[in-house]
Amino acid sequence: MPSAVRLLLPALAVLSLAACTSSGGTDDTPEPTSSEAAPAGISASLVPADTPTCLPEGTATVTTGPQDDPTLVSFTGSGTKGVLLAPQNQGDACQWAAELARLAGEGYLVASFGWAADGASSFIGAVDVLRGLGATDVALVGASKGGAYAAAFADDVDAVSVVALGPPAVFDGQDANSEASTYTGPLLVIATTDDASVGIDSSRDVSRPDDPSTFMELSGSAHGVGLFASEHKAHVEEAIDEALAAGFGS
């Protein structure tokens, strides 16, 4: 069992599991019910919470942020290489359930979260959870809104790699345009030609115009996490793996 998860399980054992949406779910994230203090080794600001049943076995969950607008962060895996999977607008960790399991199996410490009203606080708080669990380096993978936030905050959180699936160039006032970014690490933007949710030109602006390798255009209309349910699933997973390897130097 991963060490990070094992650390939290005693506190989580008394909690009942809560239902969660499917991979396309958006707004059914369960409210945390535990008021128990976090176990030793975990920041006191992190409160153990119910882990949604949609997530893989061995996943643990905490809340972070203000009590009146908490962020639910779920994590699994172990090690010093952290990967944050940022969901789409109004989404949660359930959108990333399969990738949480897959990337944890590849040796990463992986986390995802549900958006609180303050998106920036949610995103940065989730990165801080990963670092608090032992991640010395963190890569960002995001879909739609999550991809925009990943690109916009990459330099602020010292990310080692960024992958954005169908990101808008601007979301909630966060500017993900590459020309506005000081981030210079590995970057990959993946978008489909006929994405009706976010136009491909908007996603293209998140990539670097002077580096065509930072943009991958795929056929069809799948948007964000919908790529994992499309014919491009294996290709997208391979591209994510390559971007993570480049960022972590492995």
SULLINZI-V890320 format. One record per residue. RES is the residue in one letter. PHI is phi in whole degrees, 0 to 359 (* if undefined). D_LAST is the distance of its C-alpha to the last C-alpha in Angstrom with 1 decimal. Layout:
res=RES phi=PHI d_last=D_LAST
res=RES phi=PHI d_last=D_LAST
//
This chain:
res=M phi=* d_last=23.4
res=P phi=304 d_last=20.6
res=S phi=297 d_last=21.8
res=A phi=297 d_last=21.9
res=V phi=289 d_last=24.1
res=R phi=301 d_last=26.2
res=L phi=297 d_last=27.1
res=L phi=265 d_last=28.8
res=L phi=302 d_last=30.3
res=P phi=303 d_last=33.6
res=A phi=285 d_last=34.4
res=L phi=273 d_last=33.5
res=A phi=297 d_last=35.5
res=V phi=274 d_last=38.8
res=L phi=265 d_last=37.7
res=S phi=277 d_last=38.6
res=L phi=280 d_last=36.2
res=A phi=247 d_last=36.8
res=A phi=288 d_last=36.8
res=C phi=216 d_last=34.4
res=T phi=286 d_last=34.2
res=S phi=286 d_last=32.5
res=S phi=299 d_last=29.3
res=G phi=261 d_last=31.7
res=G phi=294 d_last=33.4
res=T phi=230 d_last=34.0
res=D phi=219 d_last=36.3
res=D phi=249 d_last=36.9
res=T phi=300 d_last=34.6
res=P phi=293 d_last=36.5
res=E phi=284 d_last=37.8
res=P phi=297 d_last=36.6
res=T phi=242 d_last=39.5
res=S phi=274 d_last=38.5
res=S phi=247 d_last=39.9
res=E phi=289 d_last=38.6
res=A phi=294 d_last=36.8
res=A phi=293 d_last=33.1
res=P phi=297 d_last=32.2
res=A phi=302 d_last=31.5
res=G phi=94 d_last=28.1
res=I phi=247 d_last=28.1
res=S phi=308 d_last=29.6
res=A phi=296 d_last=33.3
res=S phi=282 d_last=32.8
res=L phi=259 d_last=30.9
res=V phi=253 d_last=33.3
res=P phi=304 d_last=32.4
res=A phi=220 d_last=33.4
res=D phi=300 d_last=33.9
res=T phi=266 d_last=30.9
res=P phi=304 d_last=31.8
res=T phi=291 d_last=32.4
res=C phi=288 d_last=30.3
res=L phi=269 d_last=27.1
res=P phi=296 d_last=25.4
res=E phi=304 d_last=26.7
res=G phi=95 d_last=25.2
res=T phi=276 d_last=24.8
res=A phi=241 d_last=26.6
res=T phi=222 d_last=28.1
res=V phi=225 d_last=29.4
res=T phi=250 d_last=31.3
res=T phi=221 d_last=30.8
res=G phi=93 d_last=32.8
res=P phi=295 d_last=36.6
res=Q phi=296 d_last=38.7
res=D phi=274 d_last=40.5
res=D phi=206 d_last=37.4
res=P phi=285 d_last=34.6
res=T phi=247 d_last=31.1
res=L phi=269 d_last=30.1
res=V phi=244 d_last=26.4
res=S phi=249 d_last=25.0
res=F phi=214 d_last=21.9
res=T phi=205 d_last=20.3
res=G phi=87 d_last=17.4
res=S phi=200 d_last=16.2
res=G phi=108 d_last=13.8
res=T phi=258 d_last=12.8
res=K phi=263 d_last=10.5
res=G phi=265 d_last=13.4
res=V phi=232 d_last=14.1
res=L phi=258 d_last=17.7
res=L phi=255 d_last=19.5
res=A phi=266 d_last=22.5
res=P phi=281 d_last=25.5
res=Q phi=285 d_last=28.2
res=N phi=304 d_last=31.5
res=Q phi=65 d_last=33.3
res=G phi=269 d_last=30.6
res=D phi=213 d_last=28.9
res=A phi=296 d_last=26.1
res=C phi=301 d_last=27.9
res=Q phi=297 d_last=26.7
res=W phi=247 d_last=23.1
res=A phi=306 d_last=24.1
res=A phi=294 d_last=22.4
res=E phi=288 d_last=19.1
res=L phi=303 d_last=19.3
res=A phi=293 d_last=19.7
res=R phi=296 d_last=17.2
res=L phi=287 d_last=14.2
res=A phi=297 d_last=15.5
res=G phi=294 d_last=15.6
res=E phi=269 d_last=11.9
res=G phi=102 d_last=11.5
res=Y phi=263 d_last=11.9
res=L phi=269 d_last=15.0
res=V phi=241 d_last=16.6
res=A phi=222 d_last=19.9
res=S phi=219 d_last=22.4
res=F phi=202 d_last=26.0
res=G phi=249 d_last=29.4
res=W phi=290 d_last=30.8
res=A phi=270 d_last=33.6
res=A phi=298 d_last=36.1
res=D phi=268 d_last=34.2
res=G phi=298 d_last=31.0
res=A phi=297 d_last=29.5
res=S phi=296 d_last=30.2
res=S phi=298 d_last=28.7
res=F phi=296 d_last=25.4
res=I phi=293 d_last=25.0
res=G phi=298 d_last=26.4
res=A phi=293 d_last=23.7
res=V phi=298 d_last=21.0
res=D phi=297 d_last=23.0
res=V phi=299 d_last=23.2
res=L phi=302 d_last=19.4
res=R phi=294 d_last=19.4
res=G phi=294 d_last=22.5
res=L phi=273 d_last=20.9
res=G phi=118 d_last=18.2
res=A phi=287 d_last=15.4
res=T phi=273 d_last=14.5
res=D phi=228 d_last=12.4
res=V phi=228 d_last=13.6
res=A phi=254 d_last=12.9
res=L phi=243 d_last=16.1
res=V phi=232 d_last=17.2
res=G phi=221 d_last=20.9
res=A phi=242 d_last=23.8
res=S phi=53 d_last=26.9
res=K phi=307 d_last=28.0
res=G phi=299 d_last=24.7
res=G phi=291 d_last=22.9
res=A phi=296 d_last=25.5
res=Y phi=295 d_last=25.0
res=A phi=299 d_last=21.2
res=A phi=291 d_last=21.7
res=A phi=291 d_last=24.7
res=F phi=257 d_last=23.3
res=A phi=305 d_last=19.7
res=D phi=286 d_last=20.8
res=D phi=298 d_last=23.1
res=V phi=258 d_last=20.5
res=D phi=58 d_last=17.9
res=A phi=290 d_last=15.4
res=V phi=265 d_last=11.9
res=S phi=196 d_last=12.2
res=V phi=224 d_last=15.4
res=V phi=235 d_last=16.5
res=A phi=235 d_last=20.3
res=L phi=258 d_last=22.4
res=G phi=59 d_last=25.9
res=P phi=278 d_last=26.2
res=P phi=283 d_last=29.5
res=A phi=291 d_last=29.5
res=V phi=220 d_last=31.5
res=F phi=212 d_last=32.0
res=D phi=53 d_last=34.2
res=G phi=82 d_last=34.4
res=Q phi=272 d_last=30.7
res=D phi=268 d_last=29.9
res=A phi=260 d_last=26.7
res=N phi=303 d_last=27.7
res=S phi=297 d_last=25.1
res=E phi=290 d_last=28.0
res=A phi=263 d_last=28.6
res=S phi=260 d_last=25.1
res=T phi=259 d_last=23.8
res=Y phi=286 d_last=20.1
res=T phi=239 d_last=18.2
res=G phi=281 d_last=14.6
res=P phi=305 d_last=13.0
res=L phi=221 d_last=15.9
res=L phi=219 d_last=17.0
res=V phi=249 d_last=20.5
res=I phi=240 d_last=21.8
res=A phi=212 d_last=25.6
res=T phi=259 d_last=28.3
res=T phi=302 d_last=31.3
res=D phi=249 d_last=34.0
res=D phi=301 d_last=32.5
res=A phi=273 d_last=35.7
res=S phi=276 d_last=34.2
res=V phi=226 d_last=32.3
res=G phi=300 d_last=33.3
res=I phi=298 d_last=30.6
res=D phi=294 d_last=31.8
res=S phi=294 d_last=31.0
res=S phi=295 d_last=27.5
res=R phi=299 d_last=27.1
res=D phi=294 d_last=28.2
res=V phi=281 d_last=25.0
res=S phi=279 d_last=23.0
res=R phi=266 d_last=23.3
res=P phi=298 d_last=26.3
res=D phi=268 d_last=25.3
res=D phi=220 d_last=22.0
res=P phi=302 d_last=22.7
res=S phi=291 d_last=19.0
res=T phi=273 d_last=19.0
res=F phi=229 d_last=21.6
res=M phi=236 d_last=21.9
res=E phi=261 d_last=25.5
res=L phi=243 d_last=26.3
res=S phi=287 d_last=29.7
res=G phi=95 d_last=31.8
res=S phi=230 d_last=32.4
res=A phi=300 d_last=29.8
res=H phi=241 d_last=29.0
res=G phi=56 d_last=26.0
res=V phi=294 d_last=25.3
res=G phi=298 d_last=27.8
res=L phi=298 d_last=25.2
res=F phi=283 d_last=24.1
res=A phi=253 d_last=27.7
res=S phi=253 d_last=28.0
res=E phi=292 d_last=27.5
res=H phi=266 d_last=24.3
res=K phi=310 d_last=22.5
res=A phi=297 d_last=20.3
res=H phi=295 d_last=19.4
res=V phi=293 d_last=18.7
res=E phi=298 d_last=16.4
res=E phi=297 d_last=14.5
res=A phi=295 d_last=14.4
res=I phi=298 d_last=13.2
res=D phi=301 d_last=10.3
res=E phi=293 d_last=9.3
res=A phi=293 d_last=10.2
res=L phi=294 d_last=8.2
res=A phi=299 d_last=4.8
res=A phi=294 d_last=6.5
res=G phi=291 d_last=7.8
res=F phi=273 d_last=5.5
res=G phi=69 d_last=3.8
res=S phi=242 d_last=0.0
//
